């Protein structure tokens, strides 16, 4: 066997190995797509839930919060003792 044919066989083996390494089986492709689109769907649902009435009611700015530090200070400073 001469050097040129040995080089050709080795090159073919490398090309085949590279193609095999980059090819996915159908189950790997399915898993990749399920993971990708599952994540997208989850993020879209979380984003859509941000516009619901429950989310709007749960949102309360810090200056309107019923149990803030300022409410505690005001209630303790201006409290009339009960007799």
Beta strands, then each sheet from edge to edge (+ up, - down):
end
